[in-house]
Amino acid sequence: MTPDILFTIILIIIIAGFVFDQWINYLNTTTRSNMLPEALKGFYDEATYSRQQEYEKVKSKFSLVSDVFSFAVILGMLFLGGFAWVDELVRSCSGSAILQSIFFFGILGFASDLLGLPFSIYHTFVIEERFGFNKTTPKTFILDKLKGWLLAAVVGGGILSLIVFIYEKSGSWFWVLAWISISIFTLFISYFYTTLLVPIFNKLTPLPEGELREAIEQVATRADFSLKDISIMDGSKRSTRGNAYFSGFGRKKSIVLFDTLVQEHSVDELAAVLAHEIGHYKKKHVLKGLVSGTLQTGILLFVLSLLLKSPLPAQSLGATVQSFHMSVVAFGILYSPVSMILGIMFNSISRKHEYEADRFAVGLSKPGALQEALKRLSVKNLSNLTPHPWYVFIHYSHPALLQRLAAISRHEKL
């Protein structure tokens, strides 16, 4: 195989991926309906449903413009030799492979973020503002960007330095040692995510004593689930959207509730939502996710190690010298079809896990409470009520609302 043939393969993958994505997005627009689903009558009024339909249209148009822009940028980088130019630039700055990789991905990441900044600003301060979701101030937006860049430089740069160092020193053992290192880091972040990373962007406060805390602790006790703490996160500083999540494992298990969720839902509904999150843990979904993610990382690194032995990937992007960072860029594109297939597979597993967690929650919460919570979340977030089945199959990690409600109804009747 020659560099030109590999370049052609890379080009075909990028074009095919773009066309496929736009086809799926188009299919998702064909299932819009002016008729409010029967299951949601009483929660949605006609005005709110009409607003939801308009929100979907606006998001679809914005997504198309954003996707076309990104597609044009990547084609420009390929045809104009952008990756090779950045490679030459970092080589002129340092002879260290580690520093070259840090500078290379730092430049590409920063440039990509700057190019996407107008889209991010428009999405936050125009679209989300128009539909009543945005609570982010310009100051918070800027601080989030600066914190994100600093975190990427410190954590991302540190991990990248370690991986390149291992590549330079370990030879054929590269993928094994890199796999172990990344797995340890993933476990560390999973364990300390709430205590180390979340406070950088949000304020966490313990859930005070009262009816809600008592209801959550009762659910945890019935499920034989030991909780280290229950916290409220100030999600309202950025958005009106609500959420809840579980983090940690072993003895360090924490539940975090967005303040927006607490404000919008009854105690019974919140208890049902938390029962669902506990269900993920009791059904070992968290452990299965960690194991499957670790295995996927190992496979990815093994395939990458094979590609790193050849100068072809770097040459196909216009580089004259083989390097770790240029090979990784080529590998990222070549691996994208495999990544998409794995993503579809893991989304399918995730949807199955959501059904299982719902079934678990039904046994611990009051009848109808979980359904009421899901309906209220859907109304608040203007969720798509009728997504195309193929769009759900490819992109959704959670089942569509109507299918989820129907499954819960079946469980409650048993």
C-alpha positions as CSV (number, residue, x, y, z in Angstrom):
1,M,0.0,0.0,0.0
2,T,1.2,3.5,-0.8
3,P,0.6,6.8,1.1
4,D,-1.7,8.0,-1.6
5,I,-3.9,4.9,-1.4
6,L,-4.1,5.3,2.4
7,F,-5.0,9.0,2.0
8,T,-7.8,7.9,-0.3
9,I,-9.1,5.5,2.3
10,I,-9.0,8.2,4.9
11,L,-10.9,10.5,2.6
12,I,-13.6,7.9,1.9
13,I,-14.0,7.2,5.6
14,I,-14.5,10.9,6.4
15,I,-16.9,11.5,3.5
16,A,-18.9,8.3,4.1
17,G,-19.2,9.1,7.8
18,F,-20.5,12.6,7.1
19,V,-23.0,11.4,4.6
20,F,-24.2,8.6,6.9
21,D,-24.6,11.0,9.8
22,Q,-26.6,13.5,7.8
23,W,-28.9,10.7,6.4
24,I,-29.6,9.5,10.0
25,N,-30.2,13.1,11.1
26,Y,-32.6,13.6,8.1
27,L,-34.5,10.4,9.1
28,N,-35.0,11.8,12.5
29,T,-36.8,14.8,11.1
30,T,-39.3,12.6,9.2
31,T,-40.9,11.4,12.4
32,R,-42.0,14.7,13.7
33,S,-45.7,14.9,14.3
34,N,-48.2,17.7,15.2
35,M,-50.2,15.1,17.2
36,L,-49.4,15.0,20.9
37,P,-48.8,11.3,22.0
38,E,-51.7,10.0,24.1
39,A,-49.4,8.9,26.9
40,L,-48.4,12.5,27.6
41,K,-51.7,14.3,27.4
42,G,-52.2,16.1,30.7
43,F,-48.4,16.8,31.0
44,Y,-47.9,18.5,27.7
45,D,-50.3,21.2,26.6
46,E,-50.6,22.1,22.9
47,A,-48.5,25.3,23.3
48,T,-45.6,23.5,25.0
49,Y,-45.7,20.7,22.5
50,S,-45.6,23.2,19.6
51,R,-42.6,24.8,21.3
52,Q,-40.9,21.4,21.6
53,Q,-41.4,20.8,17.9
54,E,-39.9,24.2,17.1
55,Y,-36.9,23.4,19.4
56,E,-36.2,20.2,17.4
57,K,-36.3,22.1,14.1
58,V,-33.9,24.8,15.4
59,K,-31.5,22.2,16.8
60,S,-31.6,20.2,13.5
61,K,-30.7,23.3,11.4
62,F,-28.0,24.3,13.8
63,S,-26.5,20.8,13.8
64,L,-26.4,20.8,10.0
65,V,-24.5,24.1,9.8
66,S,-22.1,23.0,12.6
67,D,-21.5,19.5,10.9
68,V,-20.9,21.1,7.5
69,F,-18.4,23.5,9.0
70,S,-16.5,20.7,10.8
71,F,-16.5,18.6,7.6
72,A,-15.1,21.5,5.6
73,V,-12.4,22.1,8.2
74,I,-11.2,18.5,8.2
75,L,-11.2,18.3,4.4
76,G,-9.2,21.5,4.3
77,M,-6.7,20.1,6.8
78,L,-6.3,17.0,4.6
79,F,-6.1,18.6,1.2
80,L,-4.0,21.6,2.3
81,G,-1.6,19.6,4.4
82,G,-2.6,21.2,7.6
83,F,-1.6,18.3,9.8
84,A,1.8,18.1,8.1
85,W,2.3,21.9,8.6
86,V,1.6,21.7,12.3
87,D,3.9,18.7,12.5
88,E,6.7,20.7,10.9
89,L,6.0,23.6,13.3
90,V,6.3,21.5,16.4
91,R,9.5,19.8,15.1
92,S,11.1,23.2,14.7
93,C,10.2,24.0,18.3
94,S,11.6,20.9,20.0
95,G,13.5,17.7,19.4
96,S,11.7,15.9,22.2
97,A,9.0,13.4,21.0
98,I,7.0,14.1,24.2
99,L,7.0,17.9,23.7
100,Q,6.3,17.6,20.0
101,S,3.2,15.5,20.8
102,I,2.0,17.9,23.5
103,F,2.5,20.9,21.2
104,F,0.9,19.2,18.3
105,F,-2.3,18.1,20.1
106,G,-2.3,21.3,22.1
107,I,-2.3,23.4,18.9
108,L,-4.9,21.3,17.2
109,G,-7.1,21.2,20.3
110,F,-6.9,24.9,21.0
111,A,-7.5,25.8,17.3
112,S,-10.5,23.4,17.1
113,D,-12.0,24.9,20.3
114,L,-11.5,28.5,18.9
115,L,-13.2,27.5,15.6
116,G,-16.1,26.0,17.5
117,L,-16.4,28.9,19.9
118,P,-18.9,30.9,17.8
119,F,-21.1,27.8,17.5
120,S,-20.9,27.2,21.3
121,I,-21.7,30.9,22.0
122,Y,-24.7,30.8,19.6
123,H,-26.0,27.5,21.0
124,T,-25.8,28.7,24.6
125,F,-26.8,32.4,24.3
126,V,-29.2,32.2,21.4
127,I,-30.8,28.8,21.1
128,E,-30.8,27.7,24.7
129,E,-31.7,31.3,25.8
130,R,-34.6,31.5,23.3
131,F,-36.2,28.3,24.7
132,G,-35.6,29.2,28.4
133,F,-32.8,26.7,29.2
134,N,-29.8,29.0,29.5
135,K,-28.7,30.3,32.9
136,T,-25.0,30.7,32.0
137,T,-23.6,34.2,32.3
138,P,-20.8,35.5,30.0
139,K,-18.5,35.4,33.1
140,T,-19.3,31.7,33.8
141,F,-18.9,30.8,30.2
142,I,-15.5,32.4,30.0
143,L,-14.4,30.8,33.3
144,D,-15.6,27.4,32.2
145,K,-13.5,27.8,29.0
146,L,-10.4,28.8,30.9
147,K,-10.8,26.0,33.5
148,G,-11.4,23.5,30.6
149,W,-8.2,24.6,28.8
150,L,-6.2,24.4,32.1
151,L,-7.5,21.0,32.9
152,A,-6.8,19.8,29.4
153,A,-3.3,21.1,29.6
154,V,-2.5,19.6,33.1
155,V,-4.4,16.3,33.0
156,G,-4.5,15.7,29.2
157,G,-0.8,16.8,28.8
158,G,0.2,14.6,31.7
159,I,-1.5,11.5,30.4
160,L,-0.2,12.2,26.8
161,S,3.4,12.7,28.1
162,L,3.2,9.3,30.0
163,I,1.8,7.5,26.9
164,V,4.5,8.9,24.6
165,F,7.2,8.1,27.2
166,I,6.0,4.5,27.3
167,Y,5.9,4.4,23.5
168,E,9.5,5.6,23.3
169,K,10.9,3.3,26.0
170,S,8.9,0.1,25.9
171,G,8.9,-1.2,22.3
172,S,6.5,-4.1,21.8
173,W,5.2,-3.8,25.3
174,F,3.8,-0.3,24.6
175,W,0.2,-1.2,24.3
176,V,0.2,-3.3,27.5
177,L,1.9,-0.7,29.6
178,A,-0.2,2.1,28.2
179,W,-3.4,0.0,28.8
180,I,-2.5,-0.5,32.4
181,S,-1.7,3.2,32.9
182,I,-4.9,4.4,31.3
183,S,-6.9,1.8,33.3
184,I,-5.5,2.9,36.6
185,F,-6.2,6.6,35.7
186,T,-9.8,5.7,34.7
187,L,-10.4,3.9,38.0
188,F,-8.9,6.8,39.9
189,I,-11.2,9.4,38.2
190,S,-14.2,7.1,38.7
191,Y,-13.5,6.9,42.4
192,F,-12.6,10.6,43.0
193,Y,-14.7,12.3,40.2
194,T,-17.2,14.0,42.6
195,T,-14.6,15.1,45.1
196,L,-11.8,16.2,42.7
197,L,-13.3,17.3,39.3
198,V,-16.8,18.4,40.0
199,P,-15.8,21.2,42.5
200,I,-13.7,22.8,39.8
201,F,-16.9,23.8,37.9
202,N,-19.7,23.4,40.4
203,K,-20.5,23.9,44.1
204,L,-21.6,20.8,46.0
205,T,-23.5,21.1,49.3
206,P,-24.7,18.2,51.5
207,L,-28.5,17.5,51.2
208,P,-29.9,18.8,54.5
209,E,-31.9,16.8,56.8
210,G,-35.6,16.6,55.9
211,E,-38.3,14.7,54.0
212,L,-36.2,14.3,50.9
213,R,-33.1,13.0,52.6
214,E,-35.2,10.6,54.7
215,A,-37.0,9.3,51.6
216,I,-33.7,8.7,49.8
217,E,-32.1,7.0,52.8
218,Q,-35.1,4.7,53.1
219,V,-34.8,3.7,49.5
220,A,-31.1,3.0,50.0
221,T,-31.8,1.0,53.1
222,R,-34.4,-1.2,51.4
223,A,-32.0,-1.7,48.5
224,D,-29.2,-2.6,50.9
225,F,-27.1,0.2,49.4
226,S,-24.6,2.1,51.6
227,L,-24.3,5.8,50.8
228,K,-21.3,7.9,51.7
229,D,-23.0,11.1,51.0
230,I,-25.9,12.9,49.1
231,S,-25.1,16.2,47.6
232,I,-26.9,19.0,45.8
233,M,-25.1,20.5,42.8
234,D,-25.7,24.1,41.6
235,G,-26.6,23.1,38.1
236,S,-28.9,26.1,37.9
237,K,-25.9,28.4,37.4
238,R,-25.7,27.1,33.8
239,S,-29.0,25.6,32.8
240,T,-32.6,24.9,33.9
241,R,-32.1,21.2,32.9
242,G,-32.2,18.7,35.8
243,N,-30.2,15.6,36.3
244,A,-28.9,13.1,39.0
245,Y,-26.0,10.7,38.9
246,F,-24.2,8.2,41.0
247,S,-20.4,8.1,41.3
248,G,-17.8,6.1,43.1
249,F,-17.7,2.4,44.1
250,G,-16.9,0.3,47.1
251,R,-17.4,2.4,50.3
252,K,-17.1,5.7,48.5
253,K,-20.6,5.8,46.8
254,S,-22.1,9.2,46.4
255,I,-25.3,10.5,44.8
256,V,-25.5,14.0,43.3
257,L,-28.7,15.8,42.6
258,F,-28.9,18.9,40.5
259,D,-30.7,21.7,42.3
260,T,-32.9,22.1,39.3
261,L,-34.1,18.5,39.7
262,V,-35.0,19.1,43.4
263,Q,-36.9,22.3,42.6
264,E,-39.1,20.6,39.9
265,H,-39.9,17.2,41.3
266,S,-41.9,15.8,44.3
267,V,-40.2,13.8,47.0
268,D,-41.7,10.6,45.6
269,E,-40.5,11.3,42.1
270,L,-36.9,12.1,43.3
271,A,-36.9,8.9,45.4
272,A,-37.9,7.0,42.3
273,V,-35.1,8.6,40.3
274,L,-32.6,7.8,43.0
275,A,-33.9,4.2,43.1
276,H,-33.2,4.0,39.4
277,E,-29.6,5.2,39.9
278,I,-29.2,2.7,42.8
279,G,-30.5,0.0,40.4
280,H,-27.5,0.6,38.1
281,Y,-25.2,-0.2,40.9
282,K,-27.1,-3.2,42.2
283,K,-27.3,-4.7,38.7
284,K,-23.6,-4.2,38.4
285,H,-24.0,-1.9,35.4
286,V,-21.3,0.4,36.6
287,L,-18.8,-2.5,37.0
288,K,-19.8,-3.9,33.6
289,G,-19.3,-0.4,32.0
290,L,-15.8,-0.1,33.5
291,V,-14.8,-3.6,32.4
292,S,-16.2,-3.2,28.8
293,G,-14.6,0.3,28.6
294,T,-11.2,-1.2,29.8
295,L,-11.4,-4.0,27.2
296,Q,-12.2,-1.6,24.4
297,T,-9.2,0.6,25.4
298,G,-7.0,-2.5,25.3
299,I,-8.2,-3.4,21.8
300,L,-7.8,0.1,20.6
301,L,-4.2,0.4,21.9
302,F,-3.2,-3.0,20.5
303,V,-4.4,-2.0,17.0
304,L,-2.7,1.4,17.4
305,S,0.6,-0.4,18.3
306,L,0.5,-2.3,15.0
307,L,-0.1,0.9,13.1
308,L,2.7,2.8,14.9
309,K,5.2,0.4,13.3
310,S,4.6,1.7,9.9
311,P,5.5,5.1,8.4
312,L,2.5,5.0,6.0
313,P,-0.1,6.7,8.4
314,A,2.1,9.8,8.9
315,Q,3.1,9.9,5.2
316,S,-0.5,9.7,4.1
317,L,-1.1,13.0,5.9
318,G,1.8,14.6,4.3
319,A,4.5,14.1,6.9
320,T,8.0,13.3,5.9
321,V,9.0,11.7,9.2
322,Q,7.1,9.1,11.1
323,S,5.9,10.3,14.5
324,F,3.6,9.2,17.3
325,H,1.2,12.1,17.0
326,M,0.8,12.0,13.2
327,S,0.2,8.2,13.4
328,V,-2.4,8.8,16.1
329,V,-4.3,11.3,14.0
330,A,-4.4,8.9,11.0
331,F,-5.4,6.0,13.3
332,G,-8.2,8.1,14.8
333,I,-9.7,8.5,11.4
334,L,-9.1,4.9,10.2
335,Y,-10.6,3.5,13.5
336,S,-13.7,5.7,13.4
337,P,-15.9,3.1,11.6
338,V,-15.0,0.5,14.2
339,S,-15.6,3.1,16.9
340,M,-19.0,3.8,15.5
341,I,-19.9,0.1,15.5
342,L,-18.7,-0.3,19.1
343,G,-20.7,2.8,20.0
344,I,-23.9,1.3,18.6
345,M,-23.2,-1.9,20.5
346,F,-22.6,-0.1,23.8
347,N,-25.6,2.1,23.3
348,S,-27.7,-1.0,22.8
349,I,-26.3,-2.5,26.1
350,S,-26.9,0.9,27.8
351,R,-30.5,1.0,26.8
352,K,-31.0,-2.6,28.1
353,H,-29.4,-1.4,31.4
354,E,-31.8,1.5,31.6
355,Y,-34.8,-0.8,31.3
356,E,-33.3,-3.0,34.1
357,A,-32.7,0.0,36.4
358,D,-36.3,1.1,35.7
359,R,-37.6,-2.3,36.7
360,F,-35.5,-2.2,39.8
361,A,-36.8,1.3,40.7
362,V,-40.4,0.2,40.3
363,G,-40.0,-2.3,43.1
364,L,-38.6,0.4,45.5
365,S,-40.8,3.4,44.7
366,K,-44.4,4.4,44.8
367,P,-46.6,3.3,41.8
368,G,-46.4,5.8,39.0
369,A,-43.7,7.9,40.6
370,L,-40.9,7.0,38.1
371,Q,-43.2,7.6,35.2
372,E,-44.3,11.0,36.5
373,A,-40.6,12.0,37.0
374,L,-39.7,10.9,33.4
375,K,-42.7,12.8,32.0
376,R,-41.8,15.9,33.9
377,L,-38.2,15.7,32.8
378,S,-39.3,15.4,29.2
379,V,-41.6,18.4,29.4
380,K,-38.9,20.5,31.1
381,N,-36.2,19.5,28.7
382,L,-38.5,19.7,25.6
383,S,-37.3,16.2,24.7
384,N,-38.0,14.6,21.3
385,L,-41.0,12.4,21.9
386,T,-41.0,10.7,18.5
387,P,-37.3,10.0,17.5
388,H,-36.8,7.8,14.4
389,P,-36.0,4.2,15.5
390,W,-32.7,4.2,13.5
391,Y,-31.6,7.4,15.2
392,V,-32.4,5.8,18.6
393,F,-30.5,2.7,17.6
394,I,-27.4,4.6,16.7
395,H,-27.3,7.5,19.1
396,Y,-29.5,6.9,22.1
397,S,-27.9,5.5,25.3
398,H,-31.4,5.7,26.9
399,P,-34.6,4.3,25.5
400,A,-37.0,6.8,23.9
401,L,-39.5,8.1,26.5
402,L,-42.7,6.4,25.2
403,Q,-41.0,3.0,25.0
404,R,-39.6,3.5,28.5
405,L,-43.0,4.5,29.9
406,A,-44.7,1.5,28.3
407,A,-42.0,-0.9,29.8
408,I,-42.5,0.7,33.3
409,S,-46.3,0.2,33.0
410,R,-45.8,-3.5,32.2
411,H,-43.5,-3.9,35.2
412,E,-46.0,-2.1,37.6
413,K,-48.8,-4.5,36.5
414,L,-46.8,-7.6,37.3
